[in-house]
Amino acid sequence: TIIKIISKKYVSYIVNASINKQFEANRFIAGYSHRAADSTGLGGGTESHQGMLGFSRTFGRYWSINFQASAYYQTQRGTDLFDYWGVDGSAAISRQIGEHWVVSGGASYMTYLGQSGTQYDYAYERYYGSIGFRFPELLRGQK
């Protein structure tokens, strides 16, 4: 069966669609992605679908929050051994400090589930914090 997988030819393409709507201090994002015939590196190809929803909001001049969630399904062409689906989500909060500094923190969760409950199923949580430096004047150029 491996010879059949290797010898087949597939057309590869990517389709992305998204809606991004801002109203007052809120932003809503919804999207869908489809990828066909991505190489697995083992002579096969995969096909994947992913849907995403996101929301962000600013509070005054200094605070902002954002949430994101997505679900996905991927199948390998020629076999269902490595088919999987999963969900992920994240939430973060940010605080601008002064003119250029931003402090952020958040959490995310992701799970992969194989079609037949294989040993490759897993889930993880991640908590993070960051300090960023913003310098928008650099992109505007100088006169």
ChimeraX commands (.cxc) that place a marker at each C-alpha (Angstrom):
marker #1 position 0.00,0.00,0.00 radius 0.5
marker #1 position 2.89,2.41,0.53 radius 0.5
marker #1 position 3.77,2.20,-3.16 radius 0.5
marker #1 position 0.23,3.23,-4.03 radius 0.5
marker #1 position 0.41,6.23,-1.70 radius 0.5
marker #1 position 3.77,7.34,-3.06 radius 0.5
marker #1 position 2.79,6.92,-6.70 radius 0.5
marker #1 position -0.45,8.95,-6.50 radius 0.5
marker #1 position -0.40,12.56,-7.61 radius 0.5
marker #1 position -2.43,15.19,-5.77 radius 0.5
marker #1 position -3.10,18.83,-6.48 radius 0.5
marker #1 position -2.14,20.99,-3.51 radius 0.5
marker #1 position -4.12,24.10,-2.62 radius 0.5
marker #1 position -4.98,26.31,0.35 radius 0.5
marker #1 position -8.26,28.16,0.89 radius 0.5
marker #1 position -8.64,30.74,3.67 radius 0.5
marker #1 position -11.66,32.87,4.47 radius 0.5
marker #1 position -12.12,35.22,7.40 radius 0.5
marker #1 position -14.36,37.96,8.68 radius 0.5
marker #1 position -12.88,40.68,10.84 radius 0.5
marker #1 position -15.35,43.17,12.33 radius 0.5
marker #1 position -14.55,46.01,14.71 radius 0.5
marker #1 position -17.26,47.87,16.59 radius 0.5
marker #1 position -16.31,50.47,19.17 radius 0.5
marker #1 position -13.70,48.89,21.47 radius 0.5
marker #1 position -14.49,45.31,20.39 radius 0.5
marker #1 position -13.15,43.18,17.56 radius 0.5
marker #1 position -14.72,39.91,16.37 radius 0.5
marker #1 position -12.92,37.47,14.07 radius 0.5
marker #1 position -14.22,34.28,12.44 radius 0.5
marker #1 position -12.34,32.17,9.94 radius 0.5
marker #1 position -12.08,28.89,8.06 radius 0.5
marker #1 position -9.06,27.26,6.47 radius 0.5
marker #1 position -8.79,24.25,4.15 radius 0.5
marker #1 position -5.46,22.76,3.08 radius 0.5
marker #1 position -5.27,19.93,0.56 radius 0.5
marker #1 position -2.34,17.65,-0.28 radius 0.5
marker #1 position 0.15,18.92,2.29 radius 0.5
marker #1 position 3.16,16.62,2.27 radius 0.5
marker #1 position 3.64,14.39,5.32 radius 0.5
marker #1 position 7.30,13.88,4.50 radius 0.5
marker #1 position 6.67,10.12,4.31 radius 0.5
marker #1 position 5.39,9.96,0.76 radius 0.5
marker #1 position 1.79,10.76,1.63 radius 0.5
marker #1 position -0.46,13.76,1.71 radius 0.5
marker #1 position -2.90,15.21,4.22 radius 0.5
marker #1 position -6.07,17.23,4.00 radius 0.5
marker #1 position -7.11,19.52,6.85 radius 0.5
marker #1 position -10.00,21.76,7.87 radius 0.5
marker #1 position -9.92,24.38,10.63 radius 0.5
marker #1 position -12.49,26.83,11.97 radius 0.5
marker #1 position -11.67,29.72,14.31 radius 0.5
marker #1 position -13.49,32.31,16.42 radius 0.5
marker #1 position -11.85,35.20,18.23 radius 0.5
marker #1 position -12.82,38.21,20.29 radius 0.5
marker #1 position -10.80,41.10,21.70 radius 0.5
marker #1 position -11.69,44.21,23.64 radius 0.5
marker #1 position -9.81,47.25,24.84 radius 0.5
marker #1 position -10.63,48.90,28.15 radius 0.5
marker #1 position -9.66,52.52,28.16 radius 0.5
marker #1 position -6.19,53.38,27.02 radius 0.5
marker #1 position -4.12,50.75,28.82 radius 0.5
marker #1 position -5.90,47.38,29.15 radius 0.5
marker #1 position -6.95,44.79,26.57 radius 0.5
marker #1 position -8.16,41.19,26.59 radius 0.5
marker #1 position -8.50,38.62,23.85 radius 0.5
marker #1 position -9.97,35.15,23.46 radius 0.5
marker #1 position -9.51,32.67,20.62 radius 0.5
marker #1 position -10.89,29.16,20.00 radius 0.5
marker #1 position -10.57,26.80,17.06 radius 0.5
marker #1 position -11.41,23.25,16.03 radius 0.5
marker #1 position -9.67,21.22,13.34 radius 0.5
marker #1 position -9.74,17.89,11.55 radius 0.5
marker #1 position -6.93,16.34,9.52 radius 0.5
marker #1 position -6.90,13.15,7.49 radius 0.5
marker #1 position -4.08,11.41,5.67 radius 0.5
marker #1 position -4.86,10.38,2.11 radius 0.5
marker #1 position -4.66,6.66,1.47 radius 0.5
marker #1 position -5.01,5.60,5.12 radius 0.5
marker #1 position -6.97,6.57,8.24 radius 0.5
marker #1 position -4.20,5.54,10.62 radius 0.5
marker #1 position -3.14,9.11,11.36 radius 0.5
marker #1 position -6.47,10.94,11.13 radius 0.5
marker #1 position -7.03,13.26,14.07 radius 0.5
marker #1 position -9.15,16.13,15.29 radius 0.5
marker #1 position -8.76,18.59,18.10 radius 0.5
marker #1 position -9.63,21.86,19.72 radius 0.5
marker #1 position -7.59,24.69,21.13 radius 0.5
marker #1 position -8.29,27.93,22.90 radius 0.5
marker #1 position -6.48,30.79,24.56 radius 0.5
marker #1 position -7.10,33.88,26.65 radius 0.5
marker #1 position -4.75,36.76,27.36 radius 0.5
marker #1 position -4.73,40.10,29.11 radius 0.5
marker #1 position -2.35,42.97,28.34 radius 0.5
marker #1 position -1.46,46.24,30.06 radius 0.5
marker #1 position 0.41,49.07,28.42 radius 0.5
marker #1 position 2.97,50.66,30.74 radius 0.5
marker #1 position 4.21,54.04,29.69 radius 0.5
marker #1 position 4.62,54.89,26.05 radius 0.5
marker #1 position 6.49,51.84,24.76 radius 0.5
marker #1 position 6.17,48.89,27.18 radius 0.5
marker #1 position 3.45,46.21,27.27 radius 0.5
marker #1 position 3.06,43.44,29.87 radius 0.5
marker #1 position 0.93,40.42,28.92 radius 0.5
marker #1 position -0.13,37.15,30.44 radius 0.5
marker #1 position -2.40,34.33,29.42 radius 0.5
marker #1 position -3.19,30.67,29.13 radius 0.5
marker #1 position -3.87,28.22,26.31 radius 0.5
marker #1 position -5.15,24.66,25.99 radius 0.5
marker #1 position -4.83,22.25,23.08 radius 0.5
marker #1 position -5.88,18.65,22.49 radius 0.5
marker #1 position -5.19,16.17,19.67 radius 0.5
marker #1 position -7.41,13.10,19.44 radius 0.5
marker #1 position -6.74,10.27,16.98 radius 0.5
marker #1 position -9.57,8.56,15.16 radius 0.5
marker #1 position -9.17,5.29,17.06 radius 0.5
marker #1 position -7.76,6.47,20.39 radius 0.5
marker #1 position -4.13,5.89,19.49 radius 0.5
marker #1 position -1.10,6.43,21.66 radius 0.5
marker #1 position -0.59,9.79,19.92 radius 0.5
marker #1 position -3.56,11.42,21.66 radius 0.5
marker #1 position -2.51,14.20,23.97 radius 0.5
marker #1 position -3.52,17.49,25.53 radius 0.5
marker #1 position -1.53,20.28,27.08 radius 0.5
marker #1 position -1.96,23.53,28.97 radius 0.5
marker #1 position 0.38,26.47,28.75 radius 0.5
marker #1 position 0.60,29.57,30.94 radius 0.5
marker #1 position 2.75,32.44,29.86 radius 0.5
marker #1 position 3.82,35.99,30.53 radius 0.5
marker #1 position 5.71,38.46,28.38 radius 0.5
marker #1 position 7.15,41.94,28.36 radius 0.5
marker #1 position 7.14,43.73,25.02 radius 0.5
marker #1 position 8.62,46.91,23.66 radius 0.5
marker #1 position 6.63,48.89,21.08 radius 0.5
marker #1 position 8.21,51.57,18.96 radius 0.5
marker #1 position 5.64,52.58,16.30 radius 0.5
marker #1 position 7.57,55.76,15.40 radius 0.5
marker #1 position 10.27,53.58,13.86 radius 0.5
marker #1 position 7.88,52.39,11.13 radius 0.5
marker #1 position 6.68,55.88,10.27 radius 0.5
marker #1 position 10.12,57.09,9.27 radius 0.5
marker #1 position 11.73,60.37,10.14 radius 0.5
marker #1 position 11.47,63.72,8.42 radius 0.5
marker link #1:1,2 radius 0.2
marker link #1:2,3 radius 0.2
marker link #1:3,4 radius 0.2
marker link #1:4,5 radius 0.2
marker link #1:5,6 radius 0.2
marker link #1:6,7 radius 0.2
marker link #1:7,8 radius 0.2
marker link #1:8,9 radius 0.2
marker link #1:9,10 radius 0.2
marker link #1:10,11 radius 0.2
marker link #1:11,12 radius 0.2
marker link #1:12,13 radius 0.2
marker link #1:13,14 radius 0.2
marker link #1:14,15 radius 0.2
marker link #1:15,16 radius 0.2
marker link #1:16,17 radius 0.2
marker link #1:17,18 radius 0.2
marker link #1:18,19 radius 0.2
marker link #1:19,20 radius 0.2
marker link #1:20,21 radius 0.2
marker link #1:21,22 radius 0.2
marker link #1:22,23 radius 0.2
marker link #1:23,24 radius 0.2
marker link #1:24,25 radius 0.2
marker link #1:25,26 radius 0.2
marker link #1:26,27 radius 0.2
marker link #1:27,28 radius 0.2
marker link #1:28,29 radius 0.2
marker link #1:29,30 radius 0.2
marker link #1:30,31 radius 0.2
marker link #1:31,32 radius 0.2
marker link #1:32,33 radius 0.2
marker link #1:33,34 radius 0.2
marker link #1:34,35 radius 0.2
marker link #1:35,36 radius 0.2
marker link #1:36,37 radius 0.2
marker link #1:37,38 radius 0.2
marker link #1:38,39 radius 0.2
marker link #1:39,40 radius 0.2
marker link #1:40,41 radius 0.2
marker link #1:41,42 radius 0.2
marker link #1:42,43 radius 0.2
marker link #1:43,44 radius 0.2
marker link #1:44,45 radius 0.2
marker link #1:45,46 radius 0.2
marker link #1:46,47 radius 0.2
marker link #1:47,48 radius 0.2
marker link #1:48,49 radius 0.2
marker link #1:49,50 radius 0.2
marker link #1:50,51 radius 0.2
marker link #1:51,52 radius 0.2
marker link #1:52,53 radius 0.2
marker link #1:53,54 radius 0.2
marker link #1:54,55 radius 0.2
marker link #1:55,56 radius 0.2
marker link #1:56,57 radius 0.2
marker link #1:57,58 radius 0.2
marker link #1:58,59 radius 0.2
marker link #1:59,60 radius 0.2
marker link #1:60,61 radius 0.2
marker link #1:61,62 radius 0.2
marker link #1:62,63 radius 0.2
marker link #1:63,64 radius 0.2
marker link #1:64,65 radius 0.2
marker link #1:65,66 radius 0.2
marker link #1:66,67 radius 0.2
marker link #1:67,68 radius 0.2
marker link #1:68,69 radius 0.2
marker link #1:69,70 radius 0.2
marker link #1:70,71 radius 0.2
marker link #1:71,72 radius 0.2
marker link #1:72,73 radius 0.2
marker link #1:73,74 radius 0.2
marker link #1:74,75 radius 0.2
marker link #1:75,76 radius 0.2
marker link #1:76,77 radius 0.2
marker link #1:77,78 radius 0.2
marker link #1:78,79 radius 0.2
marker link #1:79,80 radius 0.2
marker link #1:80,81 radius 0.2
marker link #1:81,82 radius 0.2
marker link #1:82,83 radius 0.2
marker link #1:83,84 radius 0.2
marker link #1:84,85 radius 0.2
marker link #1:85,86 radius 0.2
marker link #1:86,87 radius 0.2
marker link #1:87,88 radius 0.2
marker link #1:88,89 radius 0.2
marker link #1:89,90 radius 0.2
marker link #1:90,91 radius 0.2
marker link #1:91,92 radius 0.2
marker link #1:92,93 radius 0.2
marker link #1:93,94 radius 0.2
marker link #1:94,95 radius 0.2
marker link #1:95,96 radius 0.2
marker link #1:96,97 radius 0.2
marker link #1:97,98 radius 0.2
marker link #1:98,99 radius 0.2
marker link #1:99,100 radius 0.2
marker link #1:100,101 radius 0.2
marker link #1:101,102 radius 0.2
marker link #1:102,103 radius 0.2
marker link #1:103,104 radius 0.2
marker link #1:104,105 radius 0.2
marker link #1:105,106 radius 0.2
marker link #1:106,107 radius 0.2
marker link #1:107,108 radius 0.2
marker link #1:108,109 radius 0.2
marker link #1:109,110 radius 0.2
marker link #1:110,111 radius 0.2
marker link #1:111,112 radius 0.2
marker link #1:112,113 radius 0.2
marker link #1:113,114 radius 0.2
marker link #1:114,115 radius 0.2
marker link #1:115,116 radius 0.2
marker link #1:116,117 radius 0.2
marker link #1:117,118 radius 0.2
marker link #1:118,119 radius 0.2
marker link #1:119,120 radius 0.2
marker link #1:120,121 radius 0.2
marker link #1:121,122 radius 0.2
marker link #1:122,123 radius 0.2
marker link #1:123,124 radius 0.2
marker link #1:124,125 radius 0.2
marker link #1:125,126 radius 0.2
marker link #1:126,127 radius 0.2
marker link #1:127,128 radius 0.2
marker link #1:128,129 radius 0.2
marker link #1:129,130 radius 0.2
marker link #1:130,131 radius 0.2
marker link #1:131,132 radius 0.2
marker link #1:132,133 radius 0.2
marker link #1:133,134 radius 0.2
marker link #1:134,135 radius 0.2
marker link #1:135,136 radius 0.2
marker link #1:136,137 radius 0.2
marker link #1:137,138 radius 0.2
marker link #1:138,139 radius 0.2
marker link #1:139,140 radius 0.2
marker link #1:140,141 radius 0.2
marker link #1:141,142 radius 0.2
marker link #1:142,143 radius 0.2
view
